[in-house]
Amino acid sequence: MFNRRSFLCSLAVTPLLARPVLAASPDIFAVDGLAIRGTDPVAYFTDAMPVAGSPDHTLMWRGATWKFASVANRAAFEADPTAYAPQYGGYCAYAASKGAVATTVPEAWTVHEGKLYLNYSTSVRGIWSQDVAGNIALADANWPSILQN
């Protein structure tokens, strides 16, 4: 089984943009309490890119603060948060496929079949993208039990 150490070793060639999560982790990955590092989750679907959220448009959901670029985006999220929130609590989708938990950056994203997936880095997203469906199946099987590792 792929563990945190082997996952981290596989990232050795990748610039370290975020730190791996090494203890039992909260359901939602947040930096300073902000989900997706303050990026608007709805914008990935409406603008097809990461857009910084505004402190004027925030919402608490599942223990994290979510920021939105507009009132309309906040309302869309509030009406159906699971439609817009990243899979695996915003942790790295590739790491989840390997049975590990790792942080993410907003720039390493993919919308696949109507769901948002984040990755540790754009380099890791490239690896994950080589078998999106297979990696999702593996991550789904590992989630959420890997939060307790």
C-alpha positions in Angstrom: 0.0 0.0 0.0 1.2 3.5 -0.8 1.8 5.3 2.5 2.6 8.9 3.4 6.4 8.4 3.3 6.4 6.9 -0.2 3.9 9.6 -1.4 6.2 12.2 0.0 9.2 10.6 -1.6 7.4 10.6 -4.9 7.0 14.4 -4.5 10.7 14.9 -4.0 11.1 16.1 -7.6 8.1 18.5 -7.2 8.6 21.9 -5.7 7.2 22.0 -2.2 4.3 24.4 -2.4 2.4 23.0 0.5 3.1 20.7 3.4 1.8 17.2 3.7 -0.7 16.6 6.5 0.7 14.1 8.9 -1.8 13.7 11.8 -5.5 13.0 12.0 -6.9 15.7 9.8 -10.1 17.8 9.9 -12.8 17.0 7.3 -12.0 20.1 5.3 -8.5 21.2 4.4 -8.1 24.9 5.4 -5.2 27.3 5.8 -5.8 29.8 8.6 -9.4 28.6 8.7 -9.9 29.3 4.9 -11.1 26.5 2.6 -9.2 26.5 -0.7 -6.9 29.1 0.7 -9.7 31.7 0.2 -10.5 30.8 -3.4 -14.1 30.8 -4.5 -15.2 27.2 -5.2 -18.1 28.2 -7.4 -15.7 30.1 -9.8 -14.1 26.9 -10.9 -17.4 26.0 -12.5 -18.6 29.5 -13.6 -15.3 31.1 -14.7 -13.2 27.9 -15.3 -10.4 29.2 -13.2 -9.5 29.9 -9.6 -10.8 33.3 -8.5 -10.0 34.9 -5.1 -12.9 35.1 -2.8 -13.8 38.4 -1.0 -13.9 38.8 2.8 -17.3 40.5 2.1 -18.8 37.2 0.8 -18.0 34.4 3.3 -19.8 31.4 4.7 -19.0 28.9 7.4 -19.5 25.3 6.3 -18.2 22.1 7.9 -15.8 24.0 10.2 -14.1 26.2 7.5 -14.7 29.6 6.2 -15.4 29.7 2.4 -14.9 32.9 0.5 -16.8 33.9 -2.7 -16.2 36.5 -5.4 -19.8 37.5 -5.4 -23.1 37.3 -3.5 -24.5 35.1 -6.3 -21.6 32.6 -5.9 -22.1 32.5 -2.2 -25.9 31.9 -2.7 -25.2 29.1 -5.2 -22.8 27.4 -2.7 -25.2 27.8 0.2 -28.0 26.3 -1.8 -26.0 23.1 -2.6 -22.5 23.1 -1.1 -21.7 19.5 -2.1 -22.2 20.5 -5.8 -19.3 23.0 -5.5 -17.0 21.9 -2.6 -13.9 20.1 -3.7 -13.9 16.3 -3.3 -12.0 14.7 -0.4 -12.5 17.8 1.7 -10.2 19.8 -0.5 -7.2 17.6 0.2 -5.1 16.3 -2.7 -7.1 13.9 -4.9 -3.9 12.1 -6.0 -2.8 11.6 -2.5 -6.2 10.3 -1.6 -5.9 7.8 -4.4 -2.7 6.5 -2.8 -4.2 6.3 0.7 -2.5 9.5 2.0 -3.6 13.0 2.8 -1.8 16.0 1.4 -2.4 19.8 1.2 -3.4 21.5 -2.0 -3.0 24.7 -3.9 -5.9 26.4 -5.8 -4.0 26.4 -9.1 -3.9 22.6 -9.3 -7.5 21.9 -10.0 -9.7 19.8 -12.3 -13.4 19.7 -12.8 -14.3 16.2 -13.9 -17.9 15.0 -14.4 -19.2 18.0 -12.5 -17.0 17.6 -9.5 -14.0 19.7 -8.3 -10.7 18.0 -7.5 -7.7 19.7 -6.1 -4.1 18.5 -6.1 -0.9 19.2 -4.1 0.7 21.0 -7.1 0.3 21.4 -10.8 3.0 18.7 -11.3 1.0 16.2 -9.2 -2.1 17.2 -11.1 -0.4 16.1 -14.2 0.3 12.7 -12.8 -3.2 12.4 -11.4 -4.6 13.4 -14.8 -3.0 10.4 -16.5 -5.8 8.2 -15.1 -8.5 10.5 -13.6 -11.2 7.8 -13.5 -8.9 5.2 -11.9 -7.6 7.7 -9.4 -11.1 8.8 -8.4 -12.1 5.2 -7.9 -9.1 4.6 -5.6 -9.6 7.8 -3.7 -13.3 7.1 -3.2 -12.4 3.8 -1.7 -9.9 5.4 0.7 -12.1 8.4 1.7 -12.7 9.4 4.5 -10.9 6.7 6.5 -7.5 8.2 5.5 -8.3 11.3 7.6 -7.6 9.2 10.7 -4.1 8.0 9.6 
